[in-house]
């Protein structure tokens, strides 16, 4: 473990203070720890804000993606992090996540492949620690009419009620739908429950003349498409 110095930021040379360094050299000159220290504002009696920032980053092996998954309660476990500081960190990382992931999409985004679905869903599902189940409602041209959250649950599952799903589809006059849910574990392999649900919804859709054209399992690094694999 790194031996942290308990030097206060105010005692550092001006060019080394995170706030002053940002003003003098620009934001790109700051390390992750220095940026986090600015969000923290202050440290503890034994650790400066910069030391505390380094300690937090060390706990996630300096992986900002892992830091972004931390909740307010997770951050409050660190000595010197109260609710206000934790909320500030979570909010800042969420803003960064949205800026990174949100693409300039046309009003009616057209789905041409499973990769299009994956990119379209990134703003909603990237870094999510619990499962979410969405449907994409499409018109005859495979353009997205609406993206609808059906349910969200724990780390190992969520509920997808066929009655609720097809009510949304009927109300939107959708021609077809795509099912999308995430696996926070990163496991791309569909479960038996995933397969049963897909078959059940496809059968229900066929009877209503609303095609279920794909089911995407989303993870932060890749995806699984039932259609691409010939399972739907």
N, C-alpha and C positions, 0 to 999 in steps of 0.2 A: 504493500500500500504506500502511495506517495506520501512523503512527510510534508504536510501542508504548513506553510508559514502563516502566522496570524497577524500579518501586516495589514493595517487598515488602508483602504483605497486612498484616503486623504493623505496618507504618508508616502505614497508612491510618487515618483517623478511625474510631473504633469503629463508628459507624453505617454506615460504608461497607464494612466487612469482611464478606464473604459469610456466614460462619457467624453472626457477631454480628447482622448485618442480618436474617437469617432468624429469629433468636430475638426481635429487637426488633420487627420489622415483619411477620413472617410470610412464608411461602414464596412467596406470589404477588407480593411486592414485589421479588423477585430477577429479574434478567435471565437469559437463557439462559447467557450467559458466566459469570455469578456461580454459577449452579447447577453448571455444568461445572467451575468452579474448585474447588468444594467436593469434587467427586469426585476431582479431581487431587490435592488436598492440598498440593502444592508444585510449584514451577516449576523454573527453571534459574538459573544464576548471573546471566544477563542478562535473564531474563523471570520475572515473578511467575507464580503459578498462574493469576491472572486474565488476565494478558497472554497466557499460553500458551493458555488457553481461547478467548480472542478470535481468536488466530491459527488455531486448529483450526476454529472456526466460520467464519472468513473463507474458509477453503479450500473450504467447501461452500456458500458464499454464504448462510450462516446458515439453511440448509435442514436442519431436524432429520431429515427423512425420508432425506436423503442421508447424514447422519451415522450414522443407524441402520443403514445398509447397509455401513458400514465394518467390516472384520474386525479382529481383534487385530493381524495383520501390517500392515494399512493404518495403524493408529494408531501402531504402533511406528516408523513412518517419521518421525514428528515428534520433533525433538530434545527430550529431557526426558520422553518417554513410553516407559516400560519395559513389560515384559509385565504386571506387576501392575496398573499404572494402566490399561493398555489393556483388560484383563479387567474391571476395575471399570466402565469406561465402557460396554463392550459389554453387561455384565450389567444395568446400570441402564437402558439404553435398551430392552433386551429386556423387562424388567419393565414399563416404560411402555407398550410396544407391546402386551403381553398384556392389560394393564388396559384399554387403549383399545378393543381389538378383540373381546375375549371377551364375548359376550352371554350373558345368562341364558337358556339354551335348555332346553326340556323334554327329558326323557330320550329321547323318540322325536320328534325334530324332523320336521315334515311339510314336504315339498317341494311347493310349489304353482306355482312358476314358476322361470325361470332366475335371476331376481333373488334368490330364496331361496337358491339354490345359491351364488351369489356371496357373499352375506352369511355363509353357513355356513362358507365356506372361507377367509374373511379371516384368522382367527387363525393359519392354517397357511401361507398363501401371501403375505401382505402383506410387502413389503420383502425377499423372498427373492431373492438374487443368482444362484441357479442354478435350473434347471428341476426341477420335481417333478411326478410323475404319480400322481394319486389316482383311486380309484373310490369312489362312494357306493353302498352296497348297500341297496336299498329293499324293503319288504314290499308287500303288495297295496294298502295304503292310502297308498302313497308316503311312508311314514315311514322315516327313516334307521335301519337296523339297525346299520350300522357304516360308519365312514370308514376306508378302507384305503390306505396309501401303497404304491404298486407299485414305484416306482423314483425315483431322483434322479440327475442327471448334471451336465453342464456348462452353460454359458450359452446353448447353441444346441440342446440336445436331450437326451432321456433315452429309456430303453428301456421299452416296454410289451409284455410277452409275453402273448399271448392265453391260453396254457395256465395261466399264473399267475393272470391276472385271473379266469377262469371257475372255477378251483379255489376261489378265495375266495368267489365267488358261489354255487357249489354247496354248499360247506360251510356257508354262512350261510342256505341255503334262500331266497335272494333271489328276488323276483319280477321285479325289473328293476334295472338299474344306470345310473349316470350317470358319464361320464368327465370328469375335470377335470385340466388341466395349465396351468402358468403360462408366460408369456413374459416373462422378466426385461427384455427389450429394450423392452417396452411396446407392441410391434407386435400389433395385434388381428387382423390378417389371418391366417387359417389357411394353413399351408403345404400343398403337395401331399402331403407325407408325412402331415400331420395328416388330410387328407381320405381318403387311402388306408387309414390305420390305422382311422379311424372306420368306413368301409365294411366293412373286414375283420372288425372286432369286432361290428358289427351283424349281419353274415351268420352269424358263429359263434353269437351270442346267439339268433338266430332258430331255428337248428337245435337249440339246447338249451332252447328255450322260456323264455329269460331275455332280456327286451327291453332293448336299449340305447336309452334314451329321450332322451339328450342328451349332448353333448360341449361342455364350457365351456372356453374359453381365457381365463385369468385374467390381468389386469394390475393394477397398483396403483390405477389410476384408472377402469378400465372393464372390460367383458368382452365376449366374443363367444359366442353360443349357436348351435350347429348346428341345433337344433330351431327356434328363433325365425326363423332364416334359411331354413328349409325344406330343409336339407341332410342331414337324417336322418329 
